[in-house]
Amino acid sequence: GDWVAVSGDGQQVLIRRVFPRKSVLTRKTAGRTYEKQVLAANVDVAFIVQALDRDYNLNRLERYMTVVYSGNITPAVVLNKADILEEQEVKCRFDEVRKRFPDTMLFFASALYRKGIDKIRNFLQPGLTFCLVGSSGVGKSTLINAIAGENLAETGDLSTSTTKGVHITTRRQLHMLSNGTILIDMPGLREIGIADAAEGLRKTFPRIFELAGKCRFDDCTHTREPDCAVKNAVNEGTLDARQYENYINLWQEYKQYTQQVTEKARKISRK
């Protein structure tokens, strides 16, 4: 996704300058290392794709939202494979996601049967860069082909043992659509670790940060302190307990990342 200035005669091209990035999608590297991995740059909108099967998970959606917001990117949610559920079940999922993310653009689609694709296509804008992120087998490549109206990305069949999609995309691919929109397809992410996510957490959990201003202590962790407005809201039923628990988990993961990075920097400075 980097933009560069080049010169050349068409056969041989030289990169003269790499322009500053306006947004960067990153995650903590997989495993026990505490480094950041850049997934994409200069993305305007990230489609967070989940399939309406066993992949559907609100907590995972919040994790993706946190990572996307942290990169200065606008999130949008695509719930794919809507054809595998009854209409009432689809409506139930819609209500769940809308309640948790009231201000986020939400799409339902069946890439296989081309349902809901026109709404996504109409959302795209020439000159902007969109990427698709999500777990393996949720149908990201199939979505790209449906949106583009041609086979740009390789797709695979369902697994015969799990009836789920299988991992096909093994590298990031940038596609230029006929209307001037850029689409980036990325491999499925088995892990989406939290790195520099302070701003992402604030945007993903605005209700919790609003309540935090009413806590007795400015440095309240919303876990053990007395007179915690966040915990009171959970106990009173005005804040979803599952959302609170997920926030605590993500916040602790973020704090652990920052502590490890800080400690590593100290060790390097002592050498």
C-alpha positions in Angstrom: 0.0 0.0 0.0 3.0 2.4 0.0 2.9 5.2 -2.5 6.2 6.0 -4.2 7.6 8.4 -6.8 9.4 6.6 -9.7 11.3 7.4 -12.8 12.3 5.2 -15.7 11.6 4.3 -19.3 9.0 1.5 -18.7 11.5 -1.3 -18.8 13.6 -0.2 -15.9 12.1 1.8 -13.0 13.8 3.4 -10.1 12.0 4.3 -6.9 12.9 7.9 -6.1 10.9 8.5 -3.0 8.6 6.6 -0.6 5.8 9.0 0.6 4.8 9.2 4.3 2.1 6.8 5.3 -1.3 8.2 6.3 -2.4 5.0 7.9 -0.8 1.7 8.9 -2.5 -1.6 9.7 -0.3 -3.5 12.2 -0.5 -6.3 14.7 1.7 -7.8 17.3 3.7 -10.6 15.7 2.5 -14.1 16.4 3.9 -16.0 19.3 5.8 -14.7 22.3 7.8 -12.0 20.5 6.8 -8.4 21.1 7.3 -6.8 17.7 4.9 -5.1 15.3 4.1 -6.5 11.9 2.9 -4.2 9.2 0.0 -5.7 7.3 -0.9 -2.8 5.0 -0.4 0.9 4.5 -2.4 3.9 3.3 -5.7 2.0 3.8 -8.8 4.2 4.0 -11.3 1.5 5.0 -10.8 -2.0 6.3 -13.6 -4.5 5.7 -13.6 -6.8 8.7 -15.0 -10.0 7.3 -16.6 -12.7 9.4 -18.6 -15.7 8.2 -21.9 -16.4 9.8 -20.9 -19.9 10.9 -18.5 -20.9 13.6 -16.3 -18.0 12.8 -18.9 -15.4 14.0 -17.6 -13.9 17.3 -18.4 -10.5 18.7 -15.3 -10.4 20.9 -13.1 -11.1 17.9 -14.8 -8.3 16.0 -13.9 -5.9 18.8 -10.3 -7.1 18.6 -10.2 -6.4 14.9 -11.9 -3.0 15.4 -9.3 -2.1 18.0 -6.4 -3.0 15.6 -8.1 -1.1 12.7 -8.8 2.0 14.6 -5.3 2.0 16.0 -4.0 2.3 12.5 -6.1 5.4 11.7 -8.3 3.4 9.5 -12.1 3.4 9.2 -13.6 0.0 9.9 -16.6 -1.6 8.2 -18.0 -5.0 9.0 -19.0 -7.6 6.4 -20.9 -10.7 7.7 -20.5 -13.1 4.9 -22.1 -16.5 4.1 -25.5 -15.1 5.1 -27.1 -17.9 2.9 -26.2 -20.6 5.5 -28.7 -19.2 8.1 -32.4 -18.7 8.2 -33.7 -15.2 7.8 -34.6 -14.8 11.5 -31.1 -15.9 12.5 -29.5 -13.4 10.2 -31.7 -10.6 11.7 -30.6 -11.7 15.2 -26.9 -11.5 14.2 -27.6 -8.1 12.6 -29.1 -6.8 15.8 -26.2 -8.1 17.9 -23.6 -6.4 15.8 -25.6 -3.2 15.5 -26.0 -3.0 19.2 -22.3 -3.5 19.9 -21.1 -1.2 17.0 -23.9 1.3 16.4 -21.8 3.7 14.4 -20.0 1.2 12.2 -21.0 0.5 8.6 -22.4 -3.1 8.4 -23.0 -5.3 5.4 -24.5 -8.7 5.1 -23.5 -10.7 2.1 -23.3 -14.1 0.4 -20.4 -13.8 -1.9 -21.1 -17.3 -3.3 -24.6 -16.3 -4.5 -23.7 -12.6 -5.1 -26.2 -11.3 -2.5 -25.5 -8.0 -0.9 -22.6 -7.4 -3.2 -24.1 -4.3 -4.9 -24.3 -2.5 -1.5 -20.7 -3.1 -0.9 -19.7 -2.1 -4.4 -21.7 1.1 -4.1 -19.8 1.9 -0.9 -16.4 1.8 -2.7 -15.0 5.1 -3.9 -12.5 5.8 -6.7 -9.1 6.8 -5.4 -9.5 5.2 -2.0 -7.9 2.0 -0.7 -9.9 -0.7 0.9 -8.6 -3.9 2.5 -10.2 -7.1 3.6 -9.1 -8.7 6.9 -10.4 -11.7 8.8 -9.8 -15.3 9.6 -8.9 -18.0 7.1 -11.9 -19.3 5.1 -14.4 -16.5 5.7 -14.6 -15.8 1.9 -12.5 -12.7 1.5 -11.1 -13.7 -1.9 -14.6 -14.8 -3.1 -15.9 -11.4 -2.0 -13.2 -9.6 -4.0 -14.1 -11.5 -7.1 -17.8 -10.8 -6.6 -17.1 -7.1 -6.0 -14.8 -6.8 -9.0 -17.1 -8.9 -11.3 -14.1 -11.0 -12.4 -11.7 -13.6 -10.9 -8.9 -11.5 -9.5 -8.2 -13.7 -6.4 -7.7 -17.5 -6.2 -10.5 -19.2 -4.2 -10.9 -22.7 -2.8 -13.6 -25.2 -2.0 -15.1 -25.9 1.4 -13.3 -28.4 3.6 -15.0 -31.8 3.5 -14.3 -32.4 7.2 -15.4 -29.0 8.6 -17.6 -27.5 5.8 -15.6 -24.3 6.4 -13.6 -22.4 3.9 -9.9 -23.3 3.6 -6.8 -21.2 3.7 -6.0 -20.1 0.1 -4.5 -16.6 0.0 -0.9 -16.9 1.1 0.4 -13.4 0.4 -1.0 -9.9 0.3 -2.3 -8.8 -3.1 -3.3 -5.4 -4.4 -6.0 -5.2 -7.0 -7.0 -2.0 -9.0 -10.7 -2.1 -9.9 -12.1 -0.6 -13.1 -13.7 2.3 -11.2 -10.3 3.3 -9.7 -10.8 1.7 -6.3 -7.9 -0.2 -4.8 -8.6 -3.5 -3.0 -6.1 -5.3 -0.9 -6.6 -9.0 -0.2 -4.7 -10.5 2.8 -4.1 -14.0 4.1 -6.3 -15.2 6.9 -5.1 -14.2 10.3 -4.9 -16.9 12.9 -3.7 -14.4 15.5 -4.4 -10.7 15.6 -2.3 -9.5 18.6 -2.7 -6.1 20.2 0.2 -3.7 19.9 0.0 0.1 20.1 -3.7 0.1 20.7 -4.5 2.9 23.1 -6.4 5.0 20.6 -8.0 1.9 19.1 -9.4 0.8 22.5 -10.9 4.3 23.1 -12.7 4.2 19.7 -13.9 0.6 20.1 -15.1 1.0 23.6 -16.3 4.6 23.8 -19.0 3.8 26.5 -16.4 2.4 28.8 -14.1 5.4 28.5 -17.1 7.7 29.0 -17.9 5.9 32.3 -14.2 5.9 33.3 -14.4 9.6 33.7 -16.8 9.1 36.6 -14.6 6.6 38.5 -13.3 7.7 41.9 -9.7 7.2 40.9 -8.2 8.7 37.8 -6.0 5.6 37.2 -8.8 3.2 37.9 -8.2 -0.2 36.2 -11.9 -1.1 36.5 -11.0 -4.4 38.2 -10.6 -4.1 42.0 -11.0 -0.4 42.8 -14.0 0.9 44.9 -16.5 3.4 43.4 -15.7 2.2 39.8 -18.4 3.6 37.5 -17.5 0.9 34.9 -18.1 -2.0 37.2 -21.2 -0.3 38.6 -22.6 -0.1 35.1 -21.9 -3.8 34.6 -23.6 -4.7 37.9 -26.6 -2.5 37.0 -26.9 -4.1 33.6 -26.4 -0.9 31.7 -23.0 -2.1 30.3 -22.7 -5.5 28.6 -20.7 -7.8 30.9 -19.2 -9.6 27.9 -18.0 -6.4 26.3 -16.5 -5.3 29.7 -14.6 -8.6 30.0 -13.3 -8.4 26.5 -12.2 -4.8 27.1 -10.3 -5.8 30.2 -8.6 -8.7 28.3 -7.6 -6.4 25.4 -6.4 -3.6 27.7 -4.2 -6.0 29.7 -2.8 -7.4 26.4 -2.0 -3.8 25.3 -0.3 -3.0 28.6 1.8 -6.2 28.5 2.9 -5.2 25.0 3.9 -1.7 26.0 5.7 -3.0 29.1 7.7 -5.5 27.1 8.6 -3.0 24.4 9.7 -0.5 27.1 11.8 -3.1 28.9 13.5 -4.1 25.6 14.3 -0.5 24.9 15.9 -0.1 28.3 18.1 -3.1 27.8 19.3 -1.8 24.5 20.1 1.6 25.9 22.2 0.0 28.6 24.5 -1.7 26.1 
